Amino acid sequence: MSQDFIIYLSREAVYTILLLAAPLLGTSLLVGLLISIFQATTQIQEQTLTFVPKIVVILVCLVIFGPWMLNLLVSFTTNLFAVIPEIMK
């Protein structure tokens, strides 16, 4: 097992993690920004106001992006299992 191969596997793992986290983090960031703007304009400074909409939006995103995320994880895992014989050499 060479250093290039280990770097390749690490890069693919990090790339997969970023692709999986991006939709959820992006929508959570957008909802948090919109709620912060709403709080600033109405001068409502309730800290718990941001949690419920973020949770709802993340659950909706999981329903929408869930199959794509699962396919991405399955393909990464399949590729990882395919290279196990190469690792054992």
mmCIF file as gemmi writes it, N, C-alpha and C atoms, coordinates in Angstrom:
data_model
loop_
_atom_site.group_PDB
_atom_site.id
_atom_site.type_symbol
_atom_site.label_atom_id
_atom_site.label_alt_id
_atom_site.label_comp_id
_atom_site.label_asym_id
_atom_site.label_entity_id
_atom_site.label_seq_id
_atom_site.pdbx_PDB_ins_code
_atom_site.Cartn_x
_atom_site.Cartn_y
_atom_site.Cartn_z
_atom_site.occupancy
_atom_site.B_iso_or_equiv
_atom_site.pdbx_formal_charge
_atom_site.auth_seq_id
_atom_site.auth_asym_id
_atom_site.pdbx_PDB_model_num
ATOM 1 N N . MET Axp A 1 ? 0.862 -1.164 0 1 0 ? 1 A 1
ATOM 2 C CA . MET Axp A 1 ? 0 0 0 1 0 ? 1 A 1
ATOM 3 C C . MET Axp A 1 ? 0.909 1.228 0 1 0 ? 1 A 1
ATOM 4 N N . SER Axp A 2 ? 0.729 2.071 -0.99 1 0 ? 2 A 1
ATOM 5 C CA . SER Axp A 2 ? 1.597 3.232 -1.132 1 0 ? 2 A 1
ATOM 6 C C . SER Axp A 2 ? 0.977 4.463 -0.473 1 0 ? 2 A 1
ATOM 7 N N . GLN Axp A 3 ? 1.789 5.475 -0.339 1 0 ? 3 A 1
ATOM 8 C CA . GLN Axp A 3 ? 1.311 6.727 0.238 1 0 ? 3 A 1
ATOM 9 C C . GLN Axp A 3 ? 0.285 7.397 -0.666 1 0 ? 3 A 1
ATOM 10 N N . ASP Axp A 4 ? 0.466 7.281 -1.971 1 0 ? 4 A 1
ATOM 11 C CA . ASP Axp A 4 ? -0.48 7.868 -2.912 1 0 ? 4 A 1
ATOM 12 C C . ASP Axp A 4 ? -1.862 7.248 -2.773 1 0 ? 4 A 1
ATOM 13 N N . PHE Axp A 5 ? -1.888 5.938 -2.55 1 0 ? 5 A 1
ATOM 14 C CA . PHE Axp A 5 ? -3.166 5.252 -2.385 1 0 ? 5 A 1
ATOM 15 C C . PHE Axp A 5 ? -3.875 5.688 -1.106 1 0 ? 5 A 1
ATOM 16 N N . ILE Axp A 6 ? -3.132 5.838 -0.04 1 0 ? 6 A 1
ATOM 17 C CA . ILE Axp A 6 ? -3.714 6.293 1.226 1 0 ? 6 A 1
ATOM 18 C C . ILE Axp A 6 ? -4.237 7.716 1.095 1 0 ? 6 A 1
ATOM 19 N N . ILE Axp A 7 ? -3.488 8.565 0.417 1 0 ? 7 A 1
ATOM 20 C CA . ILE Axp A 7 ? -3.931 9.945 0.189 1 0 ? 7 A 1
ATOM 21 C C . ILE Axp A 7 ? -5.2 9.959 -0.659 1 0 ? 7 A 1
ATOM 22 N N . TYR Axp A 8 ? -5.243 9.084 -1.672 1 0 ? 8 A 1
ATOM 23 C CA . TYR Axp A 8 ? -6.428 8.992 -2.519 1 0 ? 8 A 1
ATOM 24 C C . TYR Axp A 8 ? -7.653 8.581 -1.703 1 0 ? 8 A 1
ATOM 25 N N . LEU Axp A 9 ? -7.516 7.553 -0.868 1 0 ? 9 A 1
ATOM 26 C CA . LEU Axp A 9 ? -8.642 7.107 -0.037 1 0 ? 9 A 1
ATOM 27 C C . LEU Axp A 9 ? -9.079 8.192 0.947 1 0 ? 9 A 1
ATOM 28 N N . SER Axp A 10 ? -8.119 8.886 1.536 1 0 ? 10 A 1
ATOM 29 C CA . SER Axp A 10 ? -8.449 9.958 2.475 1 0 ? 10 A 1
ATOM 30 C C . SER Axp A 10 ? -9.161 11.099 1.774 1 0 ? 10 A 1
ATOM 31 N N . ARG Axp A 11 ? -8.685 11.448 0.585 1 0 ? 11 A 1
ATOM 32 C CA . ARG Axp A 11 ? -9.313 12.531 -0.172 1 0 ? 11 A 1
ATOM 33 C C . ARG Axp A 11 ? -10.749 12.174 -0.55 1 0 ? 11 A 1
ATOM 34 N N . GLU Axp A 12 ? -10.957 10.938 -0.984 1 0 ? 12 A 1
ATOM 35 C CA . GLU Axp A 12 ? -12.305 10.501 -1.344 1 0 ? 12 A 1
ATOM 36 C C . GLU Axp A 12 ? -13.235 10.485 -0.128 1 0 ? 12 A 1
ATOM 37 N N . ALA Axp A 13 ? -12.722 10.092 1.029 1 0 ? 13 A 1
ATOM 38 C CA . ALA Axp A 13 ? -13.531 10.074 2.248 1 0 ? 13 A 1
ATOM 39 C C . ALA Axp A 13 ? -13.934 11.486 2.654 1 0 ? 13 A 1
ATOM 40 N N . VAL Axp A 14 ? -12.992 12.408 2.619 1 0 ? 14 A 1
ATOM 41 C CA . VAL Axp A 14 ? -13.302 13.801 2.989 1 0 ? 14 A 1
ATOM 42 C C . VAL Axp A 14 ? -14.28 14.411 1.987 1 0 ? 14 A 1
ATOM 43 N N . TYR Axp A 15 ? -14.082 14.13 0.702 1 0 ? 15 A 1
ATOM 44 C CA . TYR Axp A 15 ? -14.98 14.648 -0.329 1 0 ? 15 A 1
ATOM 45 C C . TYR Axp A 15 ? -16.396 14.112 -0.127 1 0 ? 15 A 1
ATOM 46 N N . THR Axp A 16 ? -16.518 12.842 0.214 1 0 ? 16 A 1
ATOM 47 C CA . THR Axp A 16 ? -17.831 12.244 0.46 1 0 ? 16 A 1
ATOM 48 C C . THR Axp A 16 ? -18.492 12.874 1.683 1 0 ? 16 A 1
ATOM 49 N N . ILE Axp A 17 ? -17.727 13.102 2.723 1 0 ? 17 A 1
ATOM 50 C CA . ILE Axp A 17 ? -18.272 13.729 3.928 1 0 ? 17 A 1
ATOM 51 C C . ILE Axp A 17 ? -18.767 15.136 3.625 1 0 ? 17 A 1
ATOM 52 N N . LEU Axp A 18 ? -17.989 15.89 2.847 1 0 ? 18 A 1
ATOM 53 C CA . LEU Axp A 18 ? -18.413 17.244 2.489 1 0 ? 18 A 1
ATOM 54 C C . LEU Axp A 18 ? -19.673 17.232 1.645 1 0 ? 18 A 1
ATOM 55 N N . LEU Axp A 19 ? -19.769 16.307 0.7 1 0 ? 19 A 1
ATOM 56 C CA . LEU Axp A 19 ? -20.977 16.216 -0.116 1 0 ? 19 A 1
ATOM 57 C C . LEU Axp A 19 ? -22.194 15.829 0.716 1 0 ? 19 A 1
ATOM 58 N N . LEU Axp A 20 ? -22.002 14.98 1.7 1 0 ? 20 A 1
ATOM 59 C CA . LEU Axp A 20 ? -23.123 14.568 2.543 1 0 ? 20 A 1
ATOM 60 C C . LEU Axp A 20 ? -23.59 15.688 3.473 1 0 ? 20 A 1
ATOM 61 N N . ALA Axp A 21 ? -22.651 16.476 3.96 1 0 ? 21 A 1
ATOM 62 C CA . ALA Axp A 21 ? -22.997 17.511 4.934 1 0 ? 21 A 1
ATOM 63 C C . ALA Axp A 21 ? -23.488 18.803 4.291 1 0 ? 21 A 1
ATOM 64 N N . ALA Axp A 22 ? -23.126 19.049 3.048 1 0 ? 22 A 1
ATOM 65 C CA . ALA Axp A 22 ? -23.416 20.339 2.412 1 0 ? 22 A 1
ATOM 66 C C . ALA Axp A 22 ? -24.899 20.694 2.352 1 0 ? 22 A 1
ATOM 67 N N . PRO Axp A 23 ? -25.802 19.813 1.91 1 0 ? 23 A 1
ATOM 68 C CA . PRO Axp A 23 ? -27.207 20.233 1.838 1 0 ? 23 A 1
ATOM 69 C C . PRO Axp A 23 ? -27.801 20.579 3.202 1 0 ? 23 A 1
ATOM 70 N N . LEU Axp A 24 ? -27.487 19.779 4.203 1 0 ? 24 A 1
ATOM 71 C CA . LEU Axp A 24 ? -28.051 20.033 5.527 1 0 ? 24 A 1
ATOM 72 C C . LEU Axp A 24 ? -27.47 21.291 6.157 1 0 ? 24 A 1
ATOM 73 N N . LEU Axp A 25 ? -26.163 21.456 6.051 1 0 ? 25 A 1
ATOM 74 C CA . LEU Axp A 25 ? -25.538 22.646 6.627 1 0 ? 25 A 1
ATOM 75 C C . LEU Axp A 25 ? -25.945 23.916 5.889 1 0 ? 25 A 1
ATOM 76 N N . GLY Axp A 26 ? -26.056 23.816 4.57 1 0 ? 26 A 1
ATOM 77 C CA . GLY Axp A 26 ? -26.435 24.988 3.777 1 0 ? 26 A 1
ATOM 78 C C . GLY Axp A 26 ? -27.841 25.469 4.089 1 0 ? 26 A 1
ATOM 79 N N . THR Axp A 27 ? -28.787 24.543 4.156 1 0 ? 27 A 1
ATOM 80 C CA . THR Axp A 27 ? -30.162 24.954 4.465 1 0 ? 27 A 1
ATOM 81 C C . THR Axp A 27 ? -30.286 25.43 5.905 1 0 ? 27 A 1
ATOM 82 N N . SER Axp A 28 ? -29.564 24.799 6.8 1 0 ? 28 A 1
ATOM 83 C CA . SER Axp A 28 ? -29.587 25.251 8.192 1 0 ? 28 A 1
ATOM 84 C C . SER Axp A 28 ? -29.008 26.654 8.327 1 0 ? 28 A 1
ATOM 85 N N . LEU Axp A 29 ? -27.948 26.921 7.588 1 0 ? 29 A 1
ATOM 86 C CA . LEU Axp A 29 ? -27.349 28.251 7.588 1 0 ? 29 A 1
ATOM 87 C C . LEU Axp A 29 ? -28.308 29.285 7.022 1 0 ? 29 A 1
ATOM 88 N N . LEU Axp A 30 ? -28.971 28.94 5.925 1 0 ? 30 A 1
ATOM 89 C CA . LEU Axp A 30 ? -29.919 29.87 5.305 1 0 ? 30 A 1
ATOM 90 C C . LEU Axp A 30 ? -31.11 30.162 6.214 1 0 ? 30 A 1
ATOM 91 N N . VAL Axp A 31 ? -31.66 29.131 6.842 1 0 ? 31 A 1
ATOM 92 C CA . VAL Axp A 31 ? -32.787 29.332 7.754 1 0 ? 31 A 1
ATOM 93 C C . VAL Axp A 31 ? -32.35 30.144 8.972 1 0 ? 31 A 1
ATOM 94 N N . GLY Axp A 32 ? -31.174 29.87 9.495 1 0 ? 32 A 1
ATOM 95 C CA . GLY Axp A 32 ? -30.674 30.652 10.628 1 0 ? 32 A 1
ATOM 96 C C . GLY Axp A 32 ? -30.49 32.115 10.279 1 0 ? 32 A 1
ATOM 97 N N . LEU Axp A 33 ? -29.999 32.381 9.071 1 0 ? 33 A 1
ATOM 98 C CA . LEU Axp A 33 ? -29.833 33.765 8.626 1 0 ? 33 A 1
ATOM 99 C C . LEU Axp A 33 ? -31.185 34.458 8.481 1 0 ? 33 A 1
ATOM 100 N N . LEU Axp A 34 ? -32.156 33.774 7.882 1 0 ? 34 A 1
ATOM 101 C CA . LEU Axp A 34 ? -33.484 34.372 7.722 1 0 ? 34 A 1
ATOM 102 C C . LEU Axp A 34 ? -34.152 34.642 9.071 1 0 ? 34 A 1
ATOM 103 N N . ILE Axp A 35 ? -34.002 33.735 10.006 1 0 ? 35 A 1
ATOM 104 C CA . ILE Axp A 35 ? -34.588 33.938 11.335 1 0 ? 35 A 1
ATOM 105 C C . ILE Axp A 35 ? -33.867 35.063 12.064 1 0 ? 35 A 1
ATOM 106 N N . SER Axp A 36 ? -32.565 35.171 11.898 1 0 ? 36 A 1
ATOM 107 C CA . SER Axp A 36 ? -31.818 36.265 12.524 1 0 ? 36 A 1
ATOM 108 C C . SER Axp A 36 ? -32.25 37.612 11.968 1 0 ? 36 A 1
ATOM 109 N N . ILE Axp A 37 ? -32.465 37.676 10.659 1 0 ? 37 A 1
ATOM 110 C CA . ILE Axp A 37 ? -32.958 38.926 10.06 1 0 ? 37 A 1
ATOM 111 C C . ILE Axp A 37 ? -34.352 39.243 10.592 1 0 ? 37 A 1
ATOM 112 N N . PHE Axp A 38 ? -35.208 38.224 10.699 1 0 ? 38 A 1
ATOM 113 C CA . PHE Axp A 38 ? -36.545 38.423 11.252 1 0 ? 38 A 1
ATOM 114 C C . PHE Axp A 38 ? -36.474 38.916 12.698 1 0 ? 38 A 1
ATOM 115 N N . GLN Axp A 39 ? -35.592 38.328 13.491 1 0 ? 39 A 1
ATOM 116 C CA . GLN Axp A 39 ? -35.451 38.745 14.889 1 0 ? 39 A 1
ATOM 117 C C . GLN Axp A 39 ? -34.912 40.166 14.986 1 0 ? 39 A 1
ATOM 118 N N . ALA Axp A 40 ? -34.013 40.53 14.098 1 0 ? 40 A 1
ATOM 119 C CA . ALA Axp A 40 ? -33.457 41.882 14.145 1 0 ? 40 A 1
ATOM 120 C C . ALA Axp A 40 ? -34.49 42.93 13.746 1 0 ? 40 A 1
ATOM 121 N N . THR Axp A 41 ? -35.325 42.591 12.785 1 0 ? 41 A 1
ATOM 122 C CA . THR Axp A 41 ? -36.33 43.575 12.346 1 0 ? 41 A 1
ATOM 123 C C . THR Axp A 41 ? -37.469 43.703 13.33 1 0 ? 41 A 1
ATOM 124 N N . THR Axp A 42 ? -37.849 42.621 13.994 1 0 ? 42 A 1
ATOM 125 C CA . THR Axp A 42 ? -38.961 42.686 14.941 1 0 ? 42 A 1
ATOM 126 C C . THR Axp A 42 ? -38.499 42.896 16.377 1 0 ? 42 A 1
ATOM 127 N N . GLN Axp A 43 ? -37.212 42.864 16.614 1 0 ? 43 A 1
ATOM 128 C CA . GLN Axp A 43 ? -36.608 43.026 17.935 1 0 ? 43 A 1
ATOM 129 C C . GLN Axp A 43 ? -37.079 41.96 18.928 1 0 ? 43 A 1
ATOM 130 N N . ILE Axp A 44 ? -37.374 40.78 18.402 1 0 ? 44 A 1
ATOM 131 C CA . ILE Axp A 44 ? -37.672 39.622 19.251 1 0 ? 44 A 1
ATOM 132 C C . ILE Axp A 44 ? -36.346 38.919 19.491 1 0 ? 44 A 1
ATOM 133 N N . GLN Axp A 45 ? -35.9 38.854 20.724 1 0 ? 45 A 1
ATOM 134 C CA . GLN Axp A 45 ? -34.596 38.275 21.028 1 0 ? 45 A 1
ATOM 135 C C . GLN Axp A 45 ? -34.732 36.959 21.785 1 0 ? 45 A 1
ATOM 136 N N . GLU Axp A 46 ? -35.619 36.11 21.329 1 0 ? 46 A 1
ATOM 137 C CA . GLU Axp A 46 ? -35.8 34.804 21.935 1 0 ? 46 A 1
ATOM 138 C C . GLU Axp A 46 ? -34.817 33.808 21.314 1 0 ? 46 A 1
ATOM 139 N N . GLN Axp A 47 ? -33.964 33.196 22.114 1 0 ? 47 A 1
ATOM 140 C CA . GLN Axp A 47 ? -32.923 32.313 21.611 1 0 ? 47 A 1
ATOM 141 C C . GLN Axp A 47 ? -33.475 30.982 21.097 1 0 ? 47 A 1
ATOM 142 N N . THR Axp A 48 ? -34.581 30.532 21.677 1 0 ? 48 A 1
ATOM 143 C CA . THR Axp A 48 ? -35.126 29.234 21.279 1 0 ? 48 A 1
ATOM 144 C C . THR Axp A 48 ? -35.936 29.312 19.99 1 0 ? 48 A 1
ATOM 145 N N . LEU Axp A 49 ? -36.158 30.501 19.462 1 0 ? 49 A 1
ATOM 146 C CA . LEU Axp A 49 ? -36.945 30.66 18.242 1 0 ? 49 A 1
ATOM 147 C C . LEU Axp A 49 ? -36.263 30.024 17.04 1 0 ? 49 A 1
ATOM 148 N N . THR Axp A 50 ? -34.958 29.924 17.041 1 0 ? 50 A 1
ATOM 149 C CA . THR Axp A 50 ? -34.241 29.394 15.873 1 0 ? 50 A 1
ATOM 150 C C . THR Axp A 50 ? -34.235 27.871 15.816 1 0 ? 50 A 1
ATOM 151 N N . PHE Axp A 51 ? -34.419 27.196 16.928 1 0 ? 51 A 1
ATOM 152 C CA . PHE Axp A 51 ? -34.247 25.746 16.948 1 0 ? 51 A 1
ATOM 153 C C . PHE Axp A 51 ? -35.343 24.985 16.205 1 0 ? 51 A 1
ATOM 154 N N . VAL Axp A 52 ? -36.594 25.328 16.434 1 0 ? 52 A 1
ATOM 155 C CA . VAL Axp A 52 ? -37.694 24.571 15.836 1 0 ? 52 A 1
ATOM 156 C C . VAL Axp A 52 ? -37.695 24.687 14.31 1 0 ? 52 A 1
ATOM 157 N N . PRO Axp A 53 ? -37.585 25.886 13.736 1 0 ? 53 A 1
ATOM 158 C CA . PRO Axp A 53 ? -37.544 25.931 12.259 1 0 ? 53 A 1
ATOM 159 C C . PRO Axp A 53 ? -36.333 25.208 11.668 1 0 ? 53 A 1
ATOM 160 N N . LYS Axp A 54 ? -35.181 25.291 12.322 1 0 ? 54 A 1
ATOM 161 C CA . LYS Axp A 54 ? -34.006 24.585 11.815 1 0 ? 54 A 1
ATOM 162 C C . LYS Axp A 54 ? -34.207 23.077 11.842 1 0 ? 54 A 1
ATOM 163 N N . ILE Axp A 55 ? -34.788 22.561 12.912 1 0 ? 55 A 1
ATOM 164 C CA . ILE Axp A 55 ? -35.034 21.126 13.007 1 0 ? 55 A 1
ATOM 165 C C . ILE Axp A 55 ? -36.011 20.675 11.932 1 0 ? 55 A 1
ATOM 166 N N . VAL Axp A 56 ? -37.067 21.463 11.715 1 0 ? 56 A 1
ATOM 167 C CA . VAL Axp A 56 ? -38.053 21.109 10.695 1 0 ? 56 A 1
ATOM 168 C C . VAL Axp A 56 ? -37.423 21.124 9.31 1 0 ? 56 A 1
ATOM 169 N N . VAL Axp A 57 ? -36.622 22.152 9.023 1 0 ? 57 A 1
ATOM 170 C CA . VAL Axp A 57 ? -35.99 22.254 7.709 1 0 ? 57 A 1
ATOM 171 C C . VAL Axp A 57 ? -34.981 21.125 7.503 1 0 ? 57 A 1
ATOM 172 N N . ILE Axp A 58 ? -34.232 20.764 8.519 1 0 ? 58 A 1
ATOM 173 C CA . ILE Axp A 58 ? -33.276 19.676 8.386 1 0 ? 58 A 1
ATOM 174 C C . ILE Axp A 58 ? -33.992 18.343 8.165 1 0 ? 58 A 1
ATOM 175 N N . LEU Axp A 59 ? -35.107 18.123 8.841 1 0 ? 59 A 1
ATOM 176 C CA . LEU Axp A 59 ? -35.869 16.898 8.609 1 0 ? 59 A 1
ATOM 177 C C . LEU Axp A 59 ? -36.429 16.851 7.189 1 0 ? 59 A 1
ATOM 178 N N . VAL Axp A 60 ? -36.921 17.984 6.688 1 0 ? 60 A 1
ATOM 179 C CA . VAL Axp A 60 ? -37.418 18.042 5.309 1 0 ? 60 A 1
ATOM 180 C C . VAL Axp A 60 ? -36.278 17.786 4.326 1 0 ? 60 A 1
ATOM 181 N N . CYS Axp A 61 ? -35.12 18.365 4.597 1 0 ? 61 A 1
ATOM 182 C CA . CYS Axp A 61 ? -33.954 18.13 3.73 1 0 ? 61 A 1
ATOM 183 C C . CYS Axp A 61 ? -33.516 16.681 3.759 1 0 ? 61 A 1
ATOM 184 N N . LEU Axp A 62 ? -33.599 16.046 4.911 1 0 ? 62 A 1
ATOM 185 C CA . LEU Axp A 62 ? -33.264 14.623 4.986 1 0 ? 62 A 1
ATOM 186 C C . LEU Axp A 62 ? -34.228 13.785 4.157 1 0 ? 62 A 1
ATOM 187 N N . VAL Axp A 63 ? -35.498 14.166 4.149 1 0 ? 63 A 1
ATOM 188 C CA . VAL Axp A 63 ? -36.469 13.442 3.334 1 0 ? 63 A 1
ATOM 189 C C . VAL Axp A 63 ? -36.187 13.661 1.852 1 0 ? 63 A 1
ATOM 190 N N . ILE Axp A 64 ? -35.84 14.89 1.486 1 0 ? 64 A 1
ATOM 191 C CA . ILE Axp A 64 ? -35.582 15.205 0.074 1 0 ? 64 A 1
ATOM 192 C C . ILE Axp A 64 ? -34.253 14.628 -0.388 1 0 ? 64 A 1
ATOM 193 N N . PHE Axp A 65 ? -33.183 14.878 0.374 1 0 ? 65 A 1
ATOM 194 C CA . PHE Axp A 65 ? -31.843 14.48 -0.038 1 0 ? 65 A 1
ATOM 195 C C . PHE Axp A 65 ? -31.424 13.108 0.478 1 0 ? 65 A 1
ATOM 196 N N . GLY Axp A 66 ? -32.254 12.465 1.278 1 0 ? 66 A 1
ATOM 197 C CA . GLY Axp A 66 ? -31.904 11.18 1.869 1 0 ? 66 A 1
ATOM 198 C C . GLY Axp A 66 ? -31.532 10.102 0.867 1 0 ? 66 A 1
ATOM 199 N N . PRO Axp A 67 ? -32.343 9.879 -0.177 1 0 ? 67 A 1
ATOM 200 C CA . PRO Axp A 67 ? -31.965 8.843 -1.153 1 0 ? 67 A 1
ATOM 201 C C . PRO Axp A 67 ? -30.636 9.14 -1.857 1 0 ? 67 A 1
ATOM 202 N N . TRP Axp A 68 ? -30.407 10.398 -2.208 1 0 ? 68 A 1
ATOM 203 C CA . TRP Axp A 68 ? -29.145 10.762 -2.843 1 0 ? 68 A 1
ATOM 204 C C . TRP Axp A 68 ? -27.968 10.535 -1.889 1 0 ? 68 A 1
ATOM 205 N N . MET Axp A 69 ? -28.15 10.908 -0.624 1 0 ? 69 A 1
ATOM 206 C CA . MET Axp A 69 ? -27.087 10.72 0.367 1 0 ? 69 A 1
ATOM 207 C C . MET Axp A 69 ? -26.801 9.234 0.568 1 0 ? 69 A 1
ATOM 208 N N . LEU Axp A 70 ? -27.842 8.434 0.611 1 0 ? 70 A 1
ATOM 209 C CA . LEU Axp A 70 ? -27.661 7.001 0.786 1 0 ? 70 A 1
ATOM 210 C C . LEU Axp A 70 ? -26.951 6.385 -0.416 1 0 ? 70 A 1
ATOM 211 N N . ASN Axp A 71 ? -27.322 6.802 -1.627 1 0 ? 71 A 1
ATOM 212 C CA . ASN Axp A 71 ? -26.638 6.301 -2.824 1 0 ? 71 A 1
ATOM 213 C C . ASN Axp A 71 ? -25.17 6.687 -2.823 1 0 ? 71 A 1
ATOM 214 N N . LEU Axp A 72 ? -24.865 7.896 -2.376 1 0 ? 72 A 1
ATOM 215 C CA . LEU Axp A 72 ? -23.48 8.347 -2.305 1 0 ? 72 A 1
ATOM 216 C C . LEU Axp A 72 ? -22.681 7.506 -1.313 1 0 ? 72 A 1
ATOM 217 N N . LEU Axp A 73 ? -23.266 7.244 -0.161 1 0 ? 73 A 1
ATOM 218 C CA . LEU Axp A 73 ? -22.584 6.409 0.833 1 0 ? 73 A 1
ATOM 219 C C . LEU Axp A 73 ? -22.407 4.974 0.356 1 0 ? 73 A 1
ATOM 220 N N . VAL Axp A 74 ? -23.417 4.444 -0.306 1 0 ? 74 A 1
ATOM 221 C CA . VAL Axp A 74 ? -23.32 3.07 -0.806 1 0 ? 74 A 1
ATOM 222 C C . VAL Axp A 74 ? -22.239 2.97 -1.878 1 0 ? 74 A 1
ATOM 223 N N . SER Axp A 75 ? -22.175 3.939 -2.779 1 0 ? 75 A 1
ATOM 224 C CA . SER Axp A 75 ? -21.147 3.882 -3.821 1 0 ? 75 A 1
ATOM 225 C C . SER Axp A 75 ? -19.747 4.04 -3.229 1 0 ? 75 A 1
ATOM 226 N N . PHE Axp A 76 ? -19.601 4.908 -2.228 1 0 ? 76 A 1
ATOM 227 C CA . PHE Axp A 76 ? -18.291 5.052 -1.573 1 0 ? 76 A 1
ATOM 228 C C . PHE Axp A 76 ? -17.895 3.754 -0.884 1 0 ? 76 A 1
ATOM 229 N N . THR Axp A 77 ? -18.825 3.146 -0.175 1 0 ? 77 A 1
ATOM 230 C CA . THR Axp A 77 ? -18.537 1.91 0.544 1 0 ? 77 A 1
ATOM 231 C C . THR Axp A 77 ? -18.237 0.769 -0.427 1 0 ? 77 A 1
ATOM 232 N N . THR Axp A 78 ? -18.972 0.706 -1.518 1 0 ? 78 A 1
ATOM 233 C CA . THR Axp A 78 ? -18.724 -0.317 -2.529 1 0 ? 78 A 1
ATOM 234 C C . THR Axp A 78 ? -17.332 -0.166 -3.116 1 0 ? 78 A 1
ATOM 235 N N . ASN Axp A 79 ? -16.956 1.068 -3.432 1 0 ? 79 A 1
ATOM 236 C CA . ASN Axp A 79 ? -15.611 1.312 -3.957 1 0 ? 79 A 1
ATOM 237 C C . ASN Axp A 79 ? -14.54 0.971 -2.925 1 0 ? 79 A 1
ATOM 238 N N . LEU Axp A 80 ? -14.813 1.264 -1.668 1 0 ? 80 A 1
ATOM 239 C CA . LEU Axp A 80 ? -13.862 0.949 -0.609 1 0 ? 80 A 1
ATOM 240 C C . LEU Axp A 80 ? -13.69 -0.562 -0.459 1 0 ? 80 A 1
ATOM 241 N N . PHE Axp A 81 ? -14.795 -1.303 -0.512 1 0 ? 81 A 1
ATOM 242 C CA . PHE Axp A 81 ? -14.71 -2.761 -0.429 1 0 ? 81 A 1
ATOM 243 C C . PHE Axp A 81 ? -14.029 -3.349 -1.656 1 0 ? 81 A 1
ATOM 244 N N . ALA Axp A 82 ? -14.168 -2.685 -2.794 1 0 ? 82 A 1
ATOM 245 C CA . ALA Axp A 82 ? -13.539 -3.188 -4.021 1 0 ? 82 A 1
ATOM 246 C C . ALA Axp A 82 ? -12.019 -3.068 -3.964 1 0 ? 82 A 1
ATOM 247 N N . VAL Axp A 83 ? -11.509 -2.106 -3.224 1 0 ? 83 A 1
ATOM 248 C CA . VAL Axp A 83 ? -10.058 -1.917 -3.165 1 0 ? 83 A 1
ATOM 249 C C . VAL Axp A 83 ? -9.417 -2.645 -1.991 1 0 ? 83 A 1
ATOM 250 N N . ILE Axp A 84 ? -10.194 -3.357 -1.201 1 0 ? 84 A 1
ATOM 251 C CA . ILE Axp A 84 ? -9.616 -4.104 -0.071 1 0 ? 84 A 1
ATOM 252 C C . ILE Axp A 84 ? -8.576 -5.124 -0.541 1 0 ? 84 A 1
ATOM 253 N N . PRO Axp A 85 ? -8.836 -5.869 -1.618 1 0 ? 85 A 1
ATOM 254 C CA . PRO Axp A 85 ? -7.77 -6.802 -2.066 1 0 ? 85 A 1
ATOM 255 C C . PRO Axp A 85 ? -6.48 -6.069 -2.449 1 0 ? 85 A 1
ATOM 256 N N . GLU Axp A 86 ? -6.602 -4.867 -2.968 1 0 ? 86 A 1
ATOM 257 C CA . GLU Axp A 86 ? -5.412 -4.097 -3.316 1 0 ? 86 A 1
ATOM 258 C C . GLU Axp A 86 ? -4.664 -3.654 -2.059 1 0 ? 86 A 1
ATOM 259 N N . ILE Axp A 87 ? -5.399 -3.377 -1.006 1 0 ? 87 A 1
ATOM 260 C CA . ILE Axp A 87 ? -4.772 -2.97 0.251 1 0 ? 87 A 1
ATOM 261 C C . ILE Axp A 87 ? -4.01 -4.146 0.86 1 0 ? 87 A 1
ATOM 262 N N . MET Axp A 88 ? -4.539 -5.332 0.719 1 0 ? 88 A 1
ATOM 263 C CA . MET Axp A 88 ? -3.933 -6.495 1.354 1 0 ? 88 A 1
ATOM 264 C C . MET Axp A 88 ? -2.673 -6.99 0.645 1 0 ? 88 A 1
ATOM 265 N N . LYS Axp A 89 ? -2.38 -6.487 -0.535 1 0 ? 89 A 1
ATOM 266 C CA . LYS Axp A 89 ? -1.187 -6.933 -1.271 1 0 ? 89 A 1
ATOM 267 C C . LYS Axp A 89 ? 0.085 -6.471 -0.62 1 0 ? 89 A 1
